[in-house]
Amino acid sequence: MLPADTSNTSLWRPRRAFAPLLPDRRPLAAGCSRVYVDLGCNDGLNLRRLFMPAVHRYGQSLFRELDAAVAGGQSNRSDICAIGFEPVPANEESIRKLVASLRAGGQARAQLLAVFPAAVHATNGLATFYLDQNGPGSGGAKYHNWGSSLLMWEAGMERRQLRVPQVGLTYLLERLHGADADAEAARVLTVMKMDIEGAEYDALPAAWRAVCARVDRLFLETHDRFFSERWHGHRAEMGSGEGRVARLHELLRRMDDERRAGRCRTRWTLLGAREGRRAR
């Protein structure tokens, strides 16, 4: 597996917020035995459900399965390391309060809970990010910009754009366990939820070998609907939708084959409006 590209990390701002992700720092999951990685954590709902199960009931089977994968039925969650990514500025304050509350309450050890204000894609750098219609002032703020994306999948999103830091998935996984730490990663239970609003069609194909080497369970929400005739985004910018969708699903089948051959540790659960739910 080729090492991840460490370039463009100097573009991340605010610099202090990204210090633990820089290449000269110790691995994020050093000393951890269980790690939950939340890519697209929105307002922190899954973190709340994971660390405060008595308060936040599970309304969907996904959350019950995710909780079982991470916590293994144990009531004590204090040793779980949690790392999240959320690029929507409107969610930053609620996440900051959540992290502070969890640390103060002892549900999560301070050094093992971090949420970064960044999108996740194939490479490091800066990216144009488009906000959806569910933001403040649109009458849909309760949805916390759920459809905000690196893809301009809906007409009018060009009027609601901003520049955000972007973290490459391979780079992230190497920073999680260390660049040469596949053996170390094998000793750490790593569960990842990926709900990155269309960026999965680029991020996962670029990083699937790193995922296979370092992630035990992947909960993946796909967004095939962004490429359907129902949506009227900028097709030229998005590229061939059908081809990207087909390649991702073919990659998932390949990961299954690799796992059966003993070359991939990842079991995935696929979520999506069109596909329904499948577990492998």
N, C-alpha and C positions, 0 to 999 in steps of 0.2 A: 504494500500500500504506500503510495507516494505521500510525502509529508505535505501538510496543508500550506498554502501560500500565506505568509505572515505579513505581506505588504499591505499598505493602505490603512493599517490600524492607527496611524497618526492622524487620520481624518476624523476619528471618533470624538465627539464632543457631547456633553462636557467631559473633559479628560478624566477628572476624578471618578466619575461614575463608571468608567470603563477600566479603571486600574486593574481589577482582578483578572480581566480578560487579556491583558497584554502578555506578549510571548515570554517575557523575562520573569513572570510571576510563577509561584507554585501552582500545581494543578488545582482547579476549582474543587474537585472531589477528593482531594488528598485526605486520607483518614476516614472516609465515608464507607459504609457498607451497603447503604441503600440510597439511591439517587433518583429524584423525580425531576425531569426537565420539561418545562411547560413552554412550548413555542407558540406564541400568540395567546398570552394568558388573560387578555382583555382586562377586566377590573379585578382579577384575582379570584374568580369564583371557584375554580378547581383547587387553588391553594387553601381557600377557606374550608372547602369540603374535606380536603385531605387532613388538615391540622385541627379542624374543629368539627368532627363528625357528629358530635352530640347536638350541635347547634344547627348545622346545615344538613338537612335530610337529602337523600339521594332520590331525585325525581326521575332520573333516567338510568337505564341499565348500564350505560357507559360509565357513569361515575361509580357505580358499585363495582364494576369490573376493574376500573382503573385503581380504585382504592384497594381492592384485593391484591392487585399486581404489585402495588408499592408497599402497602402495609402488611400484607400477608395475614390479615385477620387479627393483628396485634393492636391493642388499644393504645399502647405507648408509641407516640409518633415523634418523640423528641430527638431521636437519632437519625431521622430522615433528612437528607440533604436536598434542598429544593432550589432550582435555578430557573428563572423565567425570563421571557423576552416579550416586550410589549411596546410597539412604536407609537401608539396613539397618545398624543400629549394630554387629551382630556381624561385619560385613565390614570395618569401619573400620580395624582394626589390620592386617589382611593387606594392605589397599590402601596404608596408610601405609608399611609396610615395602617394598612393591613400588616405590612412587614413590621412596623414599629409595635403594633399590638401583639403579634405573634411572638416577637422577641421578648417583650415585657412580660407576657404571660407564661413564658417558658415552654410554649409548644414547639418552638424551633430555636435551636442554638444560633446565636447571632452570626457566627462565621459561616454557617451552612445554609443561609437563606439570602438569596440575592435576586433581584429583578432588574434587568437592564433595559433602558429605553431605546430599543433597537429592533429592526426587522431582521429576519433570518432568510438568507437566500443562498446562492452558490458561492459567492465571493465576499470578501471584506470591502468596505468603502462607504460611500454615501449613495443614497438612492432617492428617486422621486416617489413619494407615497401619496396615494389618493384616498381622501376621506369619502365615506358613503353618505347616504341621505339620513342616517340615523344619529347624526351628531347633534350637539346643542343648537337650539334655534330652529331645528327642522321638525319639532314635534315628536321626534323619536329618540330623544336622548337616553331613554331607559335602556336602549339596546347597546349603548356604549360603543357606537361605531363598529358594529360586528362585521360589516362588509368592507371596511377600509382595507386597501390592498396595494401591492406594488403593481398590479394590473389595472389599467383603466377600463374596467369591464362594463361600466355603465355610462351612458351619455350624460354629460354635465360634470363628470368627476374632474375634468381639467380645471374647473373653477375652484376646486377644493383640494389643492395639492400643497405639499411641503417637502422639504428635504430632511431625511432621517438617516441616522447611522445604520449600516447594514453589516451583519456578521455572517460569514460563510459557515455552512453547517459542518463541513469537514474540520475547519479551523476550531469551531466550538467544541467538537468531540475530542479533538486532540488537547485542547486546553482543559477539558473536563478531567481526563485521566493522565495526561502527559503524552508527548509526541511519540515516545518509544515505549509505551506502557500497555501494550495489548495484554500481556500477562497480568498486569495489575488490574486492568479493566475487567478481566475475566473473573476476578474475585469480588467485584462490585455489582450488585443488582441495579441495573439502570433501566428505568422506564421513561419513555418519552411520549408526550402528547404533542402532535403537530397539527395546528389549525392556523395556517398562515395565508389563508385567503388567496389561493392560486399560485403562490410562490413555490408550492411543493412540486410543481411540474418542472422546475429548474433545480431546486435545492436537492431533492432526493436523488435524481439521476447523477448529479455531480458528486454526491457523498455516500452513495449506497454501500460502497465497500467499508467505509468508516462506520456506518450504521451497523452493518453485519458484524463487524469486529467488536463493537462496543455497546450495543443496545440490545437488551433482552426482550423488551416488549415495546412495540410502536403502536400507538393509537393515532391513526391518520384520518383526518377529515379531508376528503377531496372536494374539488369545486368544479366538476365537469360542467355544471350548469352555466358557468361564466362563458363557456364557448358555444352555448346553444343559440338557436335562432331567437330565443326569447329575449336575450340581452343584446344591447346595441352599443357595445363599446367600440373602441378603435381597433378594428380587426388587423390593420397593417402593423400596428405596434405590438399586438398580442401574438402575431405570427399564426401559423397554422394550428388552430385549436384542436381539430380532430387528431392531427399527428401527435401533438403533445399529450393529449389524453391517452391515446393508444400506447404511446411509449411508456407512460407511467404505469399503466396496468400491466404491460408486458414485463416491466422491471419488477413489479411485485410478484409476478409468477416466477421470474428468475430467482428472486430471493427465496421463494418457497423451495425451488429446486436445490439451491445452494444449501439451504438449511437441512434438507433431507440427506444431502451428501456430506453433511458435517462441516460445511465451510461457511455457514452463516448462523449466528446465534439468535437472530431476530425472529420473533413471532409477531405478526401484525394483525391489528383489528382495523378494518376499513369502515369509515363512516362517510355518508354523503347523501344528499337529498334524492339523487337519482338511483344510486346503487343500493340503498338500504344499508344493511349492516352485515359484514362478513368477518368471521374470525378464522385465523389460520394458526 
